[in-house]
Amino acid sequence: MQTTTFLLLFHSESDSFKNPSVQKMSGAALGIEIVVVFFLALFLLHRYGDFRKQQRMVLFGTLLAWYLCFLIVFILPLDVSTTIYKQCVIDHEIASDPTVRQFPLTNTTRNSSVTSTTSPRKPCYKPWSYIPDGIMPVFWRVVYWTSQCLTWLLLPFMQSYARSGGFSITGKIKTALIENAIYYGTYLLIFGSLLIYVAVHPHWHLSWYELQTIGITAANTWGLFLLVLLLGYGLVEIPRSYWNASRHGHMLIKTYFKASKLMTEKADAEENLEDVMEEVRKVSESIKYNHPLRKSVDTILRKCPVDYQEKMGRNNDDYEDFDDKQNTYPSEKSLVKLHKQVIYAVQRHNRTRVQWEILLQQAIHWEDVAKNETSSTHQFVHSFPSAEPTGWFSRYIYTPTVEWYWECFLKQWFYKLLSVILTMFSVAVVWSECTFFSTRPVLSLFAVFIQLAEKDYNYLYIEMACFLTIFFLCICVYSTVFRIRVFNYYYLAPHHQTDAYSLQFSGMLFCRLTPPLCLNFLGLIHMDSAISHQQKEQTAYTTIMGSMRVLSFIANGFYIYYPMLILILCIATYFSLGTRCLNLLGFQQFMGDCEMTSDLIDEGKELIRREKRKRQRIEDGENRRREWKERYGNPRQEITARNRGSHEMKETNYSDAVNPSTNRQAKYSRSTNRPEKDCVELLQDAEPLDFNADSLTEDTMDTDTGRHIGGRYLSMSSSRNRIFDDV
């Protein structure tokens, strides 16, 4: 075997020396994927986080966790193709070197050597993305252990630090250490107990490598337990969500249902914010400007919304000194608790407000789709025009006609086709999860596809098949993580509305789920010898994970039979058993045959209708204001001219006391511009929302005196008209 390893290294080094362009291409492929994955993680973090308001440490930790997990997913297909090439080289050396055949071989190796002598094998072609020896083990070791340090040590500490209500860095660190003392102490107690047991046991002599493998196995076992639960839900729910998206009526009533629930949550968030702001007001009034805790109160006030800050600023009287003997003041501990409550209340209020605007836009869109489906003009008409200016894409490519065909006809068929394709993928995954332990015959569909491509050394097909498979598995798992909601403590909300705690919790889940997900994928394609029990070249990723044979009951039992539970979970998800259980417990879920769901749909429909009327009134007011501007020009210039004329009139009145003849000339010279000035006054003082265009024709103007005889706005401008009565 040492001879084979030496020949493999010599062969790979000689090929790399002969083909420097291949080596450059492989390095370029690895570098491109590293850069692309970084920007993908940065884009997702920008969508869910807020770069301007959230702490840099929180953003950096979440970005690093997401980036490392996505990096494992994208680089693993390159590791698979490189391993297949190495296995090809080993098979050729075994077939050509007679000294290698003298070593005792297993059944698998003996069969491969016999077939290699009886039938000629194709020459081994180095893949375009071949990674030289020594790079991948170091790469996987750095990525894996960094992600494990993040998920088990740093991110839990950063969670408590970001959620703390302390006013200083020292106070936040102290709070985080106290909250994580039980968390870290439990793991240290379990690890210490196992270490003492192993040291005392006479038959167990474990090395550092075996202890490391036991730790990795324990972490992967915990991750696999959660992975199967999330994967069983995502394999059914993702295809079903796209199928339901093709049903416009279903999406409309589901949006009504969401609107009703979100309005309840929005009302609770506003009420909670009012209560917290009332506590802040009391504290701000009791603690004056020269109190030692006033800086802490000011820090709390800066976290409050702007309108509440203005109210508290007006009501706050800092002219009185505080007296420790007469009044009772809150302690620093109570202020820390209040600071934490303010952060949570403001974040929840802003999140529900933004989500309500987004959901309202979605409801209006689905109502527009329902109205335009029966349109004979085949042009999509929006109820409310977009506030953004029309770009060249909407003007020349995505025209109203194209939009109608896409929204009312093509989109639903595209979603149905996509749902069918995803359903086929889900069935293949469930079948392979239940049969991947069988190597003779090979029942796993993904292993069959990879082995067929391996015979022709079609590395591009191998990498694409591996990438699509693992990408689908990641979508099923990660989308469930993004959709899951644990009350209001963990919730990933798009449009920059996710709090720091939820961002870091998602990073922890990603780091714990990705390594067992990749091991499970390697087991599906029979590239993990601990599960397939084949003497084959191992990927660099599995060598870092260590040999699972140290714990045989996990490698031969849990890792093989536990993934079969996916079949039961998929059946339960298909019949919505979890949704029905939550509905029975009092958590309202969308169910078509439930009376509570029908009531919430009707309530949401009325809420959407009310918001549409409000938006329609605002739009009508804007249109009337625009008509006034088009009819009378820019009112600001006229108002400026009027103010300048008023200033001149004051000077004229002062000069009238000296020269009465000048007064008479000024009177007749200014009477000609009076109607235009009154129109400008109407434009400035009147409320456009209540304006009736017909009233303008009914009003009459006394040209001699320049005063209104009738009209709605007489009382609103009479005070200014009296300025000119004595002129």
Residue, then its C-alpha position, 0 to 999 in steps of 0.5 A: m500500500q505504501t508503494t501505491t501511495f508513493l506511485l500516486l503522489f509521483h503520478s500526480e506531481s508529474d502530471s501537475f508538472k507537465n500540465p501547469s495550465v491544469q493546475k492554474m485552472s484548478g486554483a482559479a476554480l477554487g478561488i472563484e468559488i471562495v469569492v462567489v460564496f462570500f458575496l452570497a453570504l454577504f447578500l443574505l446577511h444584507r437582506y436579513g440584517d441591518f448594516r447601519k444599526q446592528q453591532r459590527m461584532v454581531l454582523f461579523g460573527t453571523l457572516l463568518a458562520w454563514y460563509l463557512c457553511f456555504l463554503i463547505v457546500f460549494i467546495l465539496p463537489l471539487d473534493v469528490s471529483t479529485t477523489i475519484y481521479k485519485q481512485c482511478v490512479i490507484d486502480h491503474e497502479i494496482a493493475s500494472d504493478p505486480t508487487v501490489r497484488q501480493f498484498p492481502l486484498t479485500n473482496t472489493t479490491r480483489n474484484s476491482s483488480v480482477t476486472s482491471t486485468t480482464s478488461p482494459r480500463k480507460p486512461c485517467y484524465k485529470p479533472w479541470s478542477y483538480i486540487p493538488d495534494g495537501i491543500m484540501p486537508v488543511f482547508w477542511r481542517v481550518v473551515y471545520w474547526t473554525s465553524q465548531c468554535l463559532t457554534w459551541l463557544l463564540l456565538p452563544f457568548m455573542q448572543s448573550y452579549a448582544r441581548s444584554g441591557g448593560f450600559s458598558i462593555t464590561g457589564k455586557i461581558k459579565t452578563a454574557l458570562i453569567e448566562n453561559a456559565i450553565y451552558y458551558g458548565t454542562y458540556l465541561l461536566i459531561f466531557g470530564s466525566l467521559l474522560i475520567y471514565v476512559a482513563v480509569h477503564p482498563h481495556w480502553h486506551l484512547s489516543w488524542y486522535e480517537l478522543q478527537t474523533i469521539g468529539i466530532t462524532a458526538a457533534n455530528t450525531w446531535g446535528l444529524f438528529l436535528l437534520v432529519l427533522l428539518l429535512g423531512y419537513g422541507l422535502v414535502e413543504i418546498p414542492r407544495s409551496y410552489w404548487n400552492a403559489s400557482r393557485h392564485g385564489h389560494m394565495l389570496i385567502k392565505t394572504y388574508f389569513k396572514a394579514s389577520k394574524l399579523m395585525t394582532e401581532k402588530a397591535d400587541a407590539e404597539e401596546n407593548l411599546e406603549d407600556v415600555m415607553e410609559e416606564v421610560r417616561k416615569v424613569s426619565e422624570s424621576i431621574k434629573y440631569n445631575h443624577p449619577l444614573r442620568k447617563s444610563v437614562d439618556t442611553i435608554l432614551r436614544k434607543c426609543p423612537v423619535d416621536y417618543q423622544e420628542k414627547m419626553g423631551r418636552n415634558n422633562d423638567d431638569y431645573e430641579d435638583f434631585d434629593d436622595k432623601q425625599n425620592t426613591y430612584p430605580s437601581e442600576k439593575s432595574l435600568v439594565k432590565l428596562h434597557k433590554q425591554v426597550i431594545y426588544a420592544v422597539q425591534r418588534h414594533n419596527r419589524t411588525r410595521v415593515q412586515w405589515e407594509i410588505l404583506l399589504q403590498q402582496a395582498i394588493h398584488w394578488e387582488d390585482v392578479a385576480k381582477n386582471e385574469t378576466s381582462s380582455t385587453h391582455q394588459f396588466v393594470h395595477s390598482f395603485p401605480s408604483a411610486e418608483p420611476t419607470g425604468w427602461f426594463s419596464r418601459y421596453i421589455y416588461t411591458p403591461t402586456v408581457e406582465w399580464y401573460w406572465e402573471c396571469f398565465l405563464k407564472q402558474w404553469f412555471y410554478k407547477l412544472l417546478s413543483v413537479i421537478l422538486t417532487m421528483f427530487s424529494v422522492a429520490v432523496v427519500w428512496s436513497e435515504c432508506t437504501f443508501f446502506s445497500t452496496r450490492p446491489v446499489l439502490s441509492l439513485f444518487a450513487v448510481f448516477i455518480q458511478l455511471a459518470e465515474k466509468d466515463y470520467n465525466y468530471l463536469y457531470i460528477e461535479m454538477a450532479c453533486f452540486l445539485t444534490i447537495f444544493f437541494l438538500c441545503i435548500c430543504v434544510y436551510s429554508t426550514v431554518f429561515r421559516i421556523r419561528v420559536f415564539n418571538y425569540y427566534y425569527l428570521a425576518p427579511h427586509h433588514q428586520t431580523d434582530a441580533y439574537s436570531l441572526q446568531f442563532s441561525g449561524m449556530l444552527f448552520c454550523r451544527l447542521t452543515p457537517p452532518l449534512c455533508l456526511n449524509f450526502l457522501g453516504l448517499i453517493h457511497m463515498d463514505s467508507a464508514i457507511s458503505h464499508q468499501q475499501k476506496e479512496q476517501t475524500a479529504y473531508t471524511t479524513i478530517m471527520g475521522s474514522m467512525r469505527v471508534l464508535s461502531f454502534i453509531a457508525n453501524g446503527f444510528y447513522i444508517y437506520y436513523p435517516m429512514l425516519i425521514l419517510i415517516l416525517c414526510i408522511a406526517t408533513y404531507f397530511s399536515l399533522g404538525t399543523r393540526c396539532l398546533n391548531l388544537l393547542g391554540f396556535q392558529q394555523f392556516m387550515g381550509d376546513c376550520e371555522m377559525t380559519s374562515d373567520l380570520i380570512d374574513e377579518g383579514k379581507e376587511l383589514i386589507r379593504r380598509e387599508k386600500r381605502k386609506r391608500q386611495r384617499i391619500e392618492d386622491g389627495e396627491n392627484r388633487r394637489r398635482e392638479w392645483k400645481e398644474r393649474y396655478g404653477n409653483p405656489r412657492q414662488e407665488i407665496t414668496a412674491r406675496n410675502r415680498g409684496s406684504h413687506e412692501m405694503k407695510e412700508t407703503n402704509y408707513s409712508d401714507a401718513v406723510n403723503p396721502s396721494t401716494n396712498r391713493q396711487a398704491k391702492y389703484s396700482r395693487s388692485t389689478n393683481r388681487p385675484e391671483k394673490d387670493c388664488v395663491e392664498l387658497l392654494q396655501d391654506a386649503e386642505p386638498l383632501d377635502f377640496n371639491a372642484d365644483s365649488l370653484t365655479e360656484d364662488t363669485m368674486d367681487t371685482d370691485t372690493g376683491r373679496h369672496i362672496g361665497g365658498r368653502y374656504l372663506s373662513m380659512s383665508s378671511s384673516r389674511n384678507r383683512i390685511f388689505d381692507d384698509v389699503 
